[in-house]
Amino acid sequence: MTVETIPGERRGDVLLDAVAEGVRVFDLGRPLRIGMPQSPNHPPFWHTLPRRHGDSHRADGMSAANDLISLGTHVGTHIDALAHVSVDGRLHGGSDALRAQTGGRFATGSIDELPPLVGRGVLLDVPAALGLPELEPAYEITPADLDRTVAHQGTPVGPGDVVLIRSGWGRRYDDREAYIGHVTGVPGVGEDGARWIGARGVRLAGADTIAFERLVAGSGHALLPAHRVLLVEHGINLIEAMALEELAGAGVHEFTIVLAHLNIVGATGSPVRPLAVVVAR
């Protein structure tokens, strides 16, 4: 399979050079565990041992155990395929959504169309730029906030980049109801912030929240304008429920990102474990 690499003049650390010099790797994915926070729209994660040590033994006394997992493709840290969202019955590029999903899987816009990726990643630490530890519940990150963050960090965002938005909401991840934020709302970009991202031609966008974008208090996932703008209008895949606190705590804003999802044919998304790679200092 071809691995997609990102061209451009502005780059993070080059991966092979980093390997030669010594690297630090930040895991941007969340552990998969029963009971973890997730959107109520998707089947939950489940893990069990159908075969345990002691259930049977081979002639030499050896025993083996194995696992069974089930989950929706939009549970845990995951990436949305372009087929995940339609507007007025149309996917990104104008494909008919009903026709594309005929047969129980998507013929276009599915996650298997997205190749593995190695490229320049940019963390936009919005709270840090605003002088805050984290953003308030339901706070809408505006284009002005994003411009201020870019200027504060000195990290311009351009075509082909992978841009990750930190709100600080990831600190709540271990408190399921607080992280889902149905009562309080969740901070994130709104429609205008999504258009700021789309206008820069990024390859992927991600965030540390459950739905990438701002959620209004008490409304849950009723309206998701940033999904419409980025997935349908601009063809930009979204990564949700990312672990960004360690990266932000280390003051890392530019890095090489390595990303590979499960290659599920015809799926609307997939679990993913992104890695941020930087030269060890």
Backbone as CSV, one residue per row, in Angstrom:
resi,resn,N_x,N_y,N_z,CA_x,CA_y,CA_z,C_x,C_y,C_z
1,MET,0.836,-1.190,0.000,0.000,0.000,0.000,0.874,1.243,0.000
2,THR,0.474,2.247,-0.734,1.190,3.513,-0.775,0.987,4.272,0.522
3,VAL,2.050,4.838,1.054,1.967,5.697,2.223,1.987,7.130,1.749
4,GLU,1.005,7.906,2.168,0.923,9.292,1.732,1.897,10.142,2.518
5,THR,2.737,10.897,1.828,3.628,11.854,2.472,3.212,13.247,2.050
6,ILE,3.494,14.217,2.885,2.987,15.560,2.685,4.086,16.474,2.154
7,PRO,3.912,17.026,0.944,4.899,17.959,0.410,4.738,19.335,1.049
8,GLY,5.698,20.212,0.811,5.579,21.578,1.302,6.901,22.079,1.853
9,GLU,7.013,23.415,1.909,8.259,24.008,2.382,8.385,23.943,3.902
10,ARG,7.253,24.049,4.613,7.290,24.033,6.069,7.082,22.603,6.527
11,ARG,8.027,22.075,7.263,7.929,20.685,7.710,8.325,20.583,9.178
12,GLY,7.824,19.522,9.823,8.331,19.158,11.131,9.642,18.427,10.938
13,ASP,10.067,17.720,11.970,11.319,16.980,11.869,11.181,15.859,10.850
14,VAL,12.171,15.681,9.992,12.154,14.620,8.996,12.359,13.293,9.704
15,LEU,11.510,12.323,9.423,11.456,11.102,10.214,12.773,10.332,10.208
16,LEU,13.389,10.139,9.035,14.612,9.340,8.984,15.755,10.035,9.716
17,ASP,15.841,11.351,9.577,16.859,12.088,10.320,16.617,11.961,11.815
18,ALA,15.351,11.989,12.198,15.010,11.884,13.610,15.424,10.527,14.167
19,VAL,15.204,9.477,13.372,15.583,8.137,13.821,17.086,8.071,14.055
20,ALA,17.839,8.694,13.172,19.291,8.673,13.290,19.757,9.427,14.535
21,GLU,19.070,10.515,14.880,19.503,11.363,15.986,18.898,10.942,17.322
22,GLY,17.856,10.138,17.300,17.119,9.809,18.512,15.816,10.586,18.521
23,VAL,14.723,9.910,18.827,13.427,10.561,18.744,12.660,10.416,20.051
24,ARG,11.686,11.265,20.201,10.685,11.119,21.254,9.349,10.923,20.556
25,VAL,8.598,9.929,20.998,7.318,9.609,20.375,6.200,9.864,21.379
26,PHE,5.219,10.662,20.965,4.041,10.942,21.775,2.862,10.156,21.203
27,ASP,2.219,9.385,22.054,1.050,8.613,21.651,-0.182,9.507,21.775
28,LEU,-0.831,9.789,20.656,-1.984,10.687,20.642,-3.315,9.929,20.668
29,GLY,-3.247,8.611,20.838,-4.449,7.792,20.877,-4.811,7.407,22.302
30,ARG,-6.085,7.206,22.546,-6.579,6.793,23.855,-6.608,5.272,23.961
31,PRO,-6.338,4.726,25.152,-6.485,3.281,25.347,-7.936,2.858,25.129
32,LEU,-8.118,1.694,24.540,-9.461,1.153,24.350,-9.831,0.326,25.574
33,ARG,-10.895,0.715,26.258,-11.317,-0.005,27.459,-12.831,0.067,27.595
34,ILE,-13.391,-0.922,28.244,-14.824,-0.942,28.492,-15.219,0.262,29.343
35,GLY,-16.276,0.955,28.937,-16.782,2.090,29.697,-16.171,3.423,29.342
36,MET,-15.276,3.465,28.367,-14.649,4.735,28.011,-15.692,5.688,27.416
37,PRO,-15.428,7.009,27.473,-16.373,7.974,26.927,-16.570,7.773,25.425
38,GLN,-17.805,7.970,24.974,-18.080,7.863,23.555,-19.399,8.558,23.240
39,SER,-19.585,8.879,21.990,-20.873,9.403,21.562,-21.932,8.325,21.729
40,PRO,-23.129,8.690,22.203,-24.195,7.693,22.358,-24.732,7.184,21.025
41,ASN,-24.289,7.763,19.925,-24.762,7.348,18.600,-24.103,6.075,18.098
42,HIS,-23.084,5.570,18.814,-22.283,4.474,18.277,-22.235,3.280,19.235
43,PRO,-22.096,2.071,18.694,-21.987,0.879,19.552,-20.750,0.973,20.436
44,PRO,-20.851,0.606,21.712,-19.731,0.758,22.638,-18.653,-0.292,22.429
45,PHE,-17.512,-0.016,23.024,-16.401,-0.974,23.021,-16.679,-2.089,24.009
46,TRP,-16.388,-3.327,23.593,-16.526,-4.469,24.487,-15.362,-5.416,24.250
47,HIS,-14.853,-5.971,25.329,-13.689,-6.854,25.269,-13.916,-8.021,26.220
48,THR,-13.735,-9.216,25.737,-13.914,-10.386,26.589,-12.928,-11.476,26.186
49,LEU,-12.790,-12.467,27.053,-11.900,-13.607,26.801,-12.752,-14.850,26.557
50,PRO,-13.021,-15.193,25.313,-13.798,-16.407,25.044,-13.011,-17.686,25.326
51,ARG,-11.696,-17.583,25.302,-10.861,-18.730,25.635,-9.819,-18.304,26.651
52,ARG,-9.805,-18.979,27.775,-8.944,-18.593,28.887,-7.901,-19.682,29.158
53,HIS,-6.821,-19.262,29.799,-5.834,-20.256,30.235,-6.508,-21.234,31.196
54,GLY,-6.282,-22.490,30.961,-6.889,-23.515,31.797,-8.126,-24.148,31.190
55,ASP,-8.705,-23.503,30.156,-9.868,-24.110,29.498,-9.480,-25.414,28.811
56,SER,-8.269,-25.430,28.290,-7.733,-26.654,27.685,-6.220,-26.576,27.705
57,HIS,-5.580,-27.745,27.536,-4.116,-27.798,27.518,-3.661,-28.672,26.352
58,ARG,-2.514,-28.289,25.780,-1.888,-29.150,24.787,-1.105,-30.254,25.490
59,ALA,-0.614,-31.183,24.706,0.063,-32.347,25.296,1.281,-31.967,26.119
60,ASP,1.932,-30.836,25.761,3.133,-30.437,26.499,2.817,-29.516,27.673
61,GLY,1.516,-29.341,27.984,1.125,-28.506,29.107,0.858,-27.058,28.764
62,MET,1.108,-26.684,27.498,0.894,-25.296,27.089,-0.592,-24.983,26.996
63,SER,-0.952,-23.775,27.399,-2.329,-23.294,27.310,-2.316,-21.950,26.591
64,ALA,-3.404,-21.599,25.940,-3.488,-20.327,25.205,-4.785,-19.623,25.553
65,ALA,-4.730,-18.308,25.554,-5.916,-17.480,25.748,-6.087,-16.601,24.523
66,ASN,-7.325,-16.212,24.248,-7.567,-15.262,23.163,-8.739,-14.357,23.486
67,ASP,-8.887,-13.297,22.687,-9.820,-12.213,22.968,-10.860,-12.081,21.876
68,LEU,-11.951,-11.432,22.247,-12.961,-10.996,21.297,-13.279,-9.546,21.609
69,ILE,-13.244,-8.678,20.589,-13.620,-7.286,20.795,-14.746,-6.922,19.838
70,SER,-15.574,-5.980,20.259,-16.576,-5.388,19.370,-16.654,-3.902,19.688
71,LEU,-16.894,-3.106,18.683,-16.988,-1.659,18.880,-17.499,-1.010,17.603
72,GLY,-18.066,0.162,17.740,-18.364,0.973,16.578,-17.086,1.560,16.021
73,THR,-17.108,1.951,14.780,-15.901,2.499,14.155,-15.630,3.941,14.565
74,HIS,-16.543,4.539,15.347,-16.362,5.912,15.827,-16.302,5.938,17.347
75,VAL,-15.549,4.989,17.921,-15.400,4.864,19.367,-13.920,4.938,19.708
76,GLY,-13.577,5.607,20.816,-12.180,5.834,21.151,-11.581,6.857,20.198
77,THR,-10.266,6.970,20.184,-9.618,7.842,19.198,-9.852,7.237,17.826
78,HIS,-10.483,7.996,16.943,-10.892,7.443,15.651,-10.868,8.527,14.589
79,ILE,-10.911,8.088,13.356,-10.914,9.012,12.226,-12.182,8.823,11.407
80,ASP,-12.803,9.935,11.041,-14.019,9.911,10.232,-13.658,9.813,8.753
81,ALA,-14.302,8.895,8.066,-14.206,8.858,6.610,-15.132,9.919,6.025
82,LEU,-14.930,10.254,4.757,-15.775,11.254,4.116,-17.211,10.766,3.979
83,ALA,-17.410,9.451,3.989,-18.761,8.893,3.881,-19.542,9.020,5.179
84,HIS,-18.919,9.481,6.231,-19.570,9.555,7.539,-20.728,10.547,7.560
85,VAL,-20.640,11.603,6.775,-21.640,12.670,6.807,-22.097,12.994,5.386
86,SER,-23.396,13.198,5.245,-23.946,13.689,3.979,-24.783,14.930,4.255
87,VAL,-24.988,15.730,3.235,-25.852,16.904,3.317,-26.806,16.858,2.138
88,ASP,-28.080,16.888,2.438,-29.116,16.795,1.403,-28.894,15.567,0.510
89,GLY,-28.461,14.485,1.144,-28.307,13.223,0.425,-27.041,13.104,-0.401
90,ARG,-26.103,14.054,-0.230,-24.880,14.032,-1.031,-23.646,13.983,-0.142
91,LEU,-22.684,13.161,-0.547,-21.391,13.089,0.115,-20.440,14.108,-0.484
92,HIS,-19.234,14.185,0.068,-18.207,15.038,-0.526,-18.013,14.675,-1.994
93,GLY,-17.937,15.679,-2.843,-17.769,15.453,-4.273,-19.077,15.245,-5.012
94,GLY,-20.206,15.217,-4.272,-21.504,15.125,-4.924,-22.071,13.735,-5.090
95,SER,-21.402,12.705,-4.585,-21.910,11.345,-4.725,-23.229,11.183,-3.983
96,ASP,-24.117,10.376,-4.551,-25.395,10.079,-3.929,-25.166,9.149,-2.733
97,ALA,-25.518,9.608,-1.530,-25.229,8.846,-0.316,-25.985,7.524,-0.269
98,LEU,-27.239,7.524,-0.690,-28.024,6.283,-0.653,-27.455,5.252,-1.613
99,ARG,-27.092,5.681,-2.780,-26.525,4.753,-3.758,-25.155,4.246,-3.294
100,ALA,-24.365,5.135,-2.692,-23.014,4.750,-2.267,-23.034,3.688,-1.171
101,GLN,-24.082,3.658,-0.353,-24.123,2.707,0.767,-24.887,1.421,0.441
102,THR,-25.338,1.284,-0.800,-26.052,0.080,-1.205,-25.179,-1.160,-1.016
103,GLY,-25.761,-2.181,-0.392,-25.011,-3.412,-0.160,-24.384,-3.491,1.214
104,GLY,-24.630,-2.465,2.052,-24.157,-2.531,3.430,-22.768,-1.996,3.673
105,ARG,-22.133,-1.424,2.671,-20.848,-0.756,2.856,-20.714,0.301,1.773
106,PHE,-19.849,1.269,2.010,-19.752,2.393,1.093,-18.823,2.091,-0.081
107,ALA,-19.326,2.406,-1.263,-18.547,2.216,-2.482,-17.635,3.403,-2.745
108,THR,-17.887,4.533,-2.085,-17.047,5.715,-2.241,-17.028,6.482,-0.934
109,GLY,-15.931,7.172,-0.658,-15.806,7.952,0.563,-15.497,7.143,1.795
110,SER,-15.200,5.858,1.646,-14.963,4.988,2.800,-13.535,5.137,3.309
111,ILE,-13.314,4.632,4.519,-12.038,4.865,5.185,-10.886,4.141,4.484
112,ASP,-11.155,3.063,3.774,-10.070,2.355,3.098,-9.502,3.163,1.930
113,GLU,-10.174,4.242,1.536,-9.642,5.115,0.488,-8.550,6.039,1.021
114,LEU,-8.457,6.168,2.342,-7.449,7.040,2.941,-6.176,6.247,3.199
115,PRO,-5.056,6.611,2.564,-3.818,5.854,2.786,-3.175,6.200,4.119
116,PRO,-2.283,5.344,4.617,-1.472,5.737,5.780,-0.730,7.026,5.473
117,LEU,-0.404,7.767,6.523,0.123,9.117,6.310,1.312,9.390,7.215
118,VAL,2.324,10.021,6.636,3.448,10.576,7.378,3.625,12.006,6.898
119,GLY,3.559,12.972,7.793,3.661,14.356,7.343,3.861,15.330,8.477
120,ARG,3.702,16.595,8.173,3.888,17.662,9.162,2.623,17.820,9.993
121,GLY,2.773,17.741,11.294,1.678,17.999,12.208,1.888,19.305,12.939
122,VAL,0.783,20.005,13.213,0.815,21.256,13.967,-0.217,21.169,15.084
123,LEU,0.222,21.360,16.319,-0.684,21.453,17.449,-0.995,22.918,17.710
124,LEU,-2.255,23.291,17.624,-2.680,24.642,17.983,-3.239,24.579,19.403
125,ASP,-2.429,25.023,20.347,-2.796,24.992,21.765,-3.535,26.289,22.088
126,VAL,-4.832,26.271,21.843,-5.634,27.488,21.959,-5.668,28.029,23.389
127,PRO,-5.922,27.209,24.416,-5.929,27.764,25.775,-4.615,28.443,26.154
128,ALA,-3.500,27.838,25.777,-2.203,28.429,26.120,-2.050,29.802,25.488
129,ALA,-2.503,29.937,24.245,-2.404,31.231,23.564,-3.303,32.272,24.209
130,LEU,-4.391,31.823,24.835,-5.324,32.736,25.491,-5.001,32.929,26.967
131,GLY,-3.916,32.287,27.433,-3.519,32.425,28.822,-4.381,31.638,29.787
132,LEU,-4.917,30.499,29.326,-5.819,29.681,30.126,-5.312,28.248,30.203
133,PRO,-5.637,27.513,31.275,-5.283,26.095,31.317,-6.153,25.261,30.392
134,GLU,-7.401,25.671,30.234,-8.345,24.984,29.350,-9.477,25.941,29.020
135,LEU,-10.224,25.621,27.991,-11.331,26.479,27.581,-12.585,26.177,28.389
136,GLU,-13.441,27.169,28.489,-14.701,27.010,29.206,-15.625,26.053,28.457
137,PRO,-16.552,25.405,29.167,-17.532,24.554,28.489,-18.282,25.334,27.407
138,ALA,-18.496,24.671,26.271,-19.258,25.237,25.147,-18.598,26.470,24.523
139,TYR,-17.322,26.722,24.836,-16.634,27.864,24.232,-16.418,27.610,22.742
140,GLU,-16.745,28.591,21.905,-16.527,28.457,20.465,-15.180,29.061,20.084
141,ILE,-14.301,28.229,19.550,-13.002,28.688,19.068,-13.208,29.394,17.739
142,THR,-12.869,30.665,17.697,-13.121,31.505,16.527,-11.889,31.576,15.628
143,PRO,-12.053,32.066,14.403,-10.882,32.316,13.557,-9.872,33.252,14.224
144,ALA,-10.364,34.234,14.981,-9.448,35.137,15.688,-8.621,34.372,16.720
145,ASP,-9.236,33.417,17.396,-8.503,32.585,18.355,-7.434,31.757,17.652
146,LEU,-7.780,31.211,16.502,-6.827,30.389,15.754,-5.675,31.239,15.225
147,ASP,-5.984,32.437,14.732,-4.930,33.352,14.280,-4.012,33.729,15.438
148,ARG,-4.609,33.987,16.590,-3.812,34.364,17.769,-2.903,33.214,18.189
149,THR,-3.415,31.991,18.106,-2.619,30.826,18.485,-1.445,30.623,17.534
150,VAL,-1.703,30.753,16.234,-0.631,30.638,15.236,0.455,31.680,15.497
151,ALA,0.047,32.926,15.756,1.016,33.991,16.016,1.781,33.740,17.318
152,HIS,1.082,33.289,18.328,1.697,33.024,19.641,2.756,31.934,19.537
153,GLN,2.475,30.908,18.747,3.397,29.767,18.630,4.412,29.936,17.518
154,GLY,4.092,30.786,16.527,4.938,30.895,15.342,4.854,29.662,14.469
155,THR,3.649,29.087,14.360,3.455,27.840,13.609,2.358,28.025,12.558
156,PRO,2.681,28.573,11.400,1.666,28.727,10.351,1.137,27.376,9.901
157,VAL,-0.114,27.366,9.482,-0.787,26.157,9.008,-1.033,26.308,7.519
158,GLY,-0.663,25.277,6.747,-0.794,25.384,5.307,-1.213,24.090,4.648
159,PRO,-1.246,24.086,3.324,-1.716,22.919,2.559,-0.971,21.642,2.925
160,GLY,-1.736,20.579,3.126,-1.161,19.275,3.401,-0.839,18.997,4.851
161,ASP,-0.935,20.017,5.714,-0.623,19.812,7.123,-1.721,19.005,7.816
162,VAL,-1.371,18.430,8.954,-2.345,17.829,9.864,-2.437,18.769,11.058
163,VAL,-3.581,19.411,11.250,-3.731,20.400,12.308,-4.565,19.804,13.438
164,LEU,-4.029,19.899,14.653,-4.685,19.360,15.841,-5.025,20.510,16.778
165,ILE,-6.264,20.549,17.230,-6.755,21.643,18.053,-6.872,21.175,19.500
166,ARG,-6.112,21.798,20.382,-6.247,21.495,21.815,-7.165,22.502,22.478
167,SER,-8.168,21.985,23.187,-9.067,22.821,23.976,-8.798,22.680,25.470
168,GLY,-8.068,21.610,25.844,-7.861,21.292,27.242,-8.936,20.384,27.814
169,TRP,-9.981,20.125,27.019,-11.086,19.285,27.469,-10.636,17.841,27.699
170,GLY,-9.524,17.453,27.107,-9.014,16.105,27.291,-8.682,15.782,28.732
171,ARG,-8.511,16.795,29.571,-8.263,16.568,30.991,-9.435,15.867,31.672
172,ARG,-10.606,15.964,31.068,-11.806,15.361,31.642,-12.039,13.927,31.153
173,TYR,-11.155,13.394,30.373,-11.422,12.123,29.701,-11.764,10.997,30.677
174,ASP,-11.152,10.962,31.822,-11.397,9.872,32.768,-12.713,10.024,33.526
175,ASP,-13.399,11.140,33.329,-14.744,11.348,33.890,-15.719,11.311,32.718
176,ARG,-16.305,10.157,32.481,-17.091,9.907,31.271,-18.137,10.986,30.998
177,GLU,-18.977,11.275,31.988,-20.070,12.220,31.758,-19.554,13.643,31.559
178,ALA,-18.521,14.016,32.295,-17.953,15.353,32.128,-17.342,15.516,30.738
179,TYR,-16.666,14.467,30.260,-16.026,14.549,28.951,-17.065,14.600,27.830
180,ILE,-18.101,13.794,27.929,-19.168,13.832,26.922,-19.829,15.203,26.931
181,GLY,-20.008,15.784,28.110,-20.423,17.181,28.237,-21.815,17.510,27.770
182,HIS,-22.737,16.564,27.871,-24.093,16.858,27.384,-24.727,18.022,28.154
183,VAL,-24.540,18.055,29.452,-25.154,19.100,30.272,-24.436,20.431,30.106
184,THR,-23.118,20.396,30.084,-22.317,21.628,30.085,-22.025,22.177,28.700
185,GLY,-22.048,21.309,27.703,-21.496,21.665,26.409,-20.006,21.390,26.386
186,VAL,-19.417,21.412,25.200,-18.002,21.084,25.006,-17.373,22.158,24.115
187,PRO,-16.167,22.647,24.448,-15.533,23.656,23.601,-15.027,23.067,22.295
188,GLY,-14.877,23.928,21.311,-14.338,23.502,20.023,-14.632,24.520,18.949
189,VAL,-14.126,24.267,17.761,-14.400,25.182,16.650,-15.863,25.083,16.256
190,GLY,-16.414,26.177,15.774,-17.740,26.191,15.187,-17.615,26.262,13.674
191,GLU,-18.661,26.719,13.027,-18.648,26.777,11.564,-17.558,27.710,11.048
192,ASP,-17.408,28.875,11.674,-16.401,29.833,11.202,-14.984,29.289,11.396
193,GLY,-14.751,28.639,12.539,-13.442,28.039,12.766,-13.141,26.932,11.782
194,ALA,-14.183,26.161,11.433,-14.015,25.097,10.441,-13.661,25.684,9.082
195,ARG,-14.256,26.808,8.742,-13.929,27.444,7.452,-12.497,27.969,7.455
196,TRP,-12.026,28.425,8.606,-10.612,28.836,8.737,-9.710,27.646,8.430
197,ILE,-10.027,26.487,8.983,-9.238,25.275,8.739,-9.317,24.874,7.268
198,GLY,-10.531,24.856,6.723,-10.720,24.443,5.337,-9.988,25.343,4.363
199,ALA,-9.955,26.633,4.653,-9.315,27.592,3.748,-7.811,27.372,3.655
200,ARG,-7.234,26.702,4.612,-5.790,26.459,4.603,-5.410,25.151,3.934
201,GLY,-6.375,24.410,3.464,-6.087,23.219,2.666,-5.391,22.111,3.430
202,VAL,-5.684,21.970,4.724,-5.022,20.934,5.513,-5.466,19.553,5.040
203,ARG,-4.653,18.551,5.341,-4.989,17.183,4.943,-5.951,16.541,5.917
204,LEU,-5.693,16.707,7.205,-6.539,16.156,8.259,-6.638,17.182,9.376
205,ALA,-7.708,17.075,10.178,-7.846,17.916,11.358,-8.296,17.047,12.520
206,GLY,-7.796,17.353,13.718,-8.154,16.557,14.886,-8.312,17.441,16.108
207,ALA,-8.896,16.854,17.167,-9.110,17.597,18.403,-9.170,16.628,19.578
208,ASP,-9.134,17.203,20.776,-9.133,16.413,22.003,-10.531,16.210,22.581
209,THR,-11.560,16.451,21.778,-12.937,16.350,22.248,-13.675,15.222,21.543
210,ILE,-14.859,14.927,22.035,-15.590,13.757,21.575,-16.182,13.934,20.181
211,ALA,-16.418,15.187,19.770,-17.035,15.416,18.459,-16.259,16.405,17.604
212,PHE,-15.007,16.664,17.958,-14.131,17.612,17.268,-14.581,19.047,17.464
213,GLU,-15.839,19.342,17.274,-16.319,20.715,17.259,-17.063,21.083,18.536
214,ARG,-17.391,22.348,18.640,-18.147,22.855,19.787,-19.515,22.191,19.878
215,LEU,-19.877,21.801,21.108,-21.212,21.279,21.374,-21.913,22.234,22.338
216,VAL,-23.107,22.641,21.982,-23.889,23.554,22.809,-24.430,22.810,24.020
217,ALA,-24.478,23.466,25.162,-24.983,22.847,26.385,-26.394,22.325,26.193
218,GLY,-26.596,21.069,26.553,-27.913,20.456,26.501,-28.349,19.973,25.137
219,SER,-27.543,20.216,24.108,-27.955,19.857,22.743,-27.250,18.632,22.193
220,GLY,-26.170,18.216,22.853,-25.447,17.053,22.373,-24.982,17.225,20.938
221,HIS,-25.243,16.187,20.113,-24.787,16.185,18.719,-25.889,16.616,17.754
222,ALA,-26.815,17.462,18.240,-27.964,17.844,17.418,-27.549,18.547,16.128
223,LEU,-26.565,19.425,16.219,-26.062,20.133,15.043,-24.543,20.061,15.050
224,LEU,-23.958,19.705,13.886,-22.506,19.574,13.766,-22.038,20.311,12.501
225,PRO,-22.058,21.640,12.532,-21.711,22.396,11.325,-20.273,22.207,10.869
226,ALA,-19.331,22.005,11.798,-17.938,21.814,11.385,-17.767,20.510,10.620
227,HIS,-18.533,19.482,10.975,-18.509,18.237,10.200,-18.974,18.488,8.768
228,ARG,-20.020,19.258,8.637,-20.524,19.563,7.287,-19.467,20.306,6.476
229,VAL,-18.873,21.339,7.081,-17.900,22.162,6.362,-16.669,21.349,5.978
230,LEU,-16.127,20.599,6.919,-14.846,19.939,6.684,-14.994,18.627,5.925
231,LEU,-15.893,17.754,6.350,-16.029,16.464,5.670,-16.687,16.601,4.304
232,VAL,-17.807,17.303,4.244,-18.593,17.331,3.008,-18.104,18.400,2.041
233,GLU,-17.888,19.612,2.545,-17.524,20.703,1.640,-16.047,20.686,1.251
234,HIS,-15.169,20.301,2.180,-13.735,20.386,1.912,-13.038,19.035,1.783
235,GLY,-13.684,17.951,2.144,-13.038,16.643,2.032,-11.880,16.455,2.995
236,ILE,-12.017,16.983,4.207,-10.973,16.882,5.228,-11.440,15.906,6.303
237,ASN,-10.729,14.806,6.459,-11.067,13.812,7.475,-10.814,14.376,8.870
238,LEU,-11.606,13.911,9.837,-11.522,14.407,11.206,-11.109,13.297,12.173
239,ILE,-10.231,13.641,13.109,-9.811,12.715,14.164,-10.366,13.243,15.487
240,GLU,-11.029,12.374,16.225,-11.688,12.792,17.464,-11.153,12.021,18.670
241,ALA,-11.389,12.607,19.854,-11.001,11.999,21.138,-9.499,11.746,21.218
242,MET,-8.712,12.723,20.791,-7.267,12.586,20.815,-6.691,12.912,22.193
243,ALA,-5.548,12.321,22.507,-4.813,12.596,23.734,-3.725,13.619,23.422
244,LEU,-3.932,14.869,23.796,-3.019,15.944,23.413,-2.316,16.593,24.600
245,GLU,-2.635,16.171,25.829,-2.081,16.853,26.998,-0.575,16.676,27.132
246,GLU,-0.060,15.484,26.888,1.379,15.263,27.027,2.151,16.075,25.989
247,LEU,1.648,16.092,24.771,2.292,16.856,23.700,2.320,18.341,24.049
248,ALA,1.176,18.865,24.502,1.104,20.278,24.875,1.987,20.574,26.084
249,GLY,1.998,19.658,27.046,2.808,19.863,28.242,4.295,19.933,27.950
250,ALA,4.711,19.255,26.881,6.122,19.286,26.474,6.447,20.501,25.612
251,GLY,5.433,21.311,25.325,5.649,22.505,24.506,5.926,22.205,23.056
252,VAL,5.458,21.064,22.572,5.687,20.670,21.179,4.523,21.147,20.322
253,HIS,4.825,21.950,19.321,3.783,22.472,18.442,3.951,22.024,16.990
254,GLU,5.153,21.576,16.616,5.411,21.045,15.281,6.077,19.685,15.420
255,PHE,5.700,18.753,14.568,6.186,17.388,14.700,5.895,16.629,13.409
256,THR,6.515,15.477,13.302,6.152,14.533,12.250,5.025,13.660,12.782
257,ILE,3.922,13.589,12.067,2.823,12.745,12.504,2.799,11.473,11.665
258,VAL,2.608,10.364,12.335,2.507,9.048,11.692,1.121,8.509,12.015
259,LEU,0.365,8.192,10.980,-1.028,7.813,11.204,-1.416,6.672,10.276
260,ALA,-1.932,5.603,10.867,-2.475,4.490,10.095,-3.712,3.971,10.818
261,HIS,-4.784,3.814,10.080,-6.047,3.337,10.631,-6.256,1.884,10.219
262,LEU,-7.286,1.254,10.762,-7.661,-0.076,10.310,-8.238,0.031,8.898
263,ASN,-7.788,-0.826,8.014,-8.160,-0.730,6.603,-9.465,-1.499,6.366
264,ILE,-10.559,-0.954,6.891,-11.862,-1.614,6.835,-12.573,-1.198,5.552
265,VAL,-12.753,-2.123,4.664,-13.329,-1.818,3.356,-14.775,-1.361,3.516
266,GLY,-15.084,-0.189,2.958,-16.447,0.317,2.940,-16.920,0.974,4.213
267,ALA,-16.029,1.210,5.194,-16.436,1.725,6.501,-16.464,3.254,6.542
268,THR,-17.271,3.782,7.476,-17.403,5.233,7.645,-16.366,5.817,8.597
269,GLY,-15.520,4.977,9.159,-14.485,5.453,10.064,-13.692,4.283,10.606
270,SER,-12.732,4.585,11.474,-11.893,3.524,12.023,-11.189,4.013,13.277
271,PRO,-10.962,3.114,14.247,-10.036,3.450,15.325,-8.666,3.779,14.740
272,VAL,-7.935,4.645,15.429,-6.633,5.066,14.934,-5.741,5.384,16.128
273,ARG,-4.444,5.206,15.955,-3.481,5.521,17.011,-2.398,6.434,16.429
274,PRO,-2.644,7.742,16.358,-1.654,8.650,15.779,-0.448,8.806,16.690
275,LEU,0.716,8.958,16.069,1.951,9.183,16.803,2.572,10.507,16.357
276,ALA,3.022,11.292,17.325,3.778,12.520,17.034,5.244,12.223,17.320
277,VAL,6.095,12.411,16.335,7.511,12.086,16.440,8.332,13.360,16.347
278,VAL,9.200,13.570,17.338,10.069,14.748,17.330,11.486,14.327,17.679
279,VAL,12.449,15.116,17.263,13.837,14.849,17.610,14.019,15.034,19.104
280,ALA,14.627,14.070,19.760,14.890,14.162,21.190,15.897,15.272,21.461
281,ARG,15.587,16.124,22.392,16.471,17.257,22.699,17.305,16.972,23.934
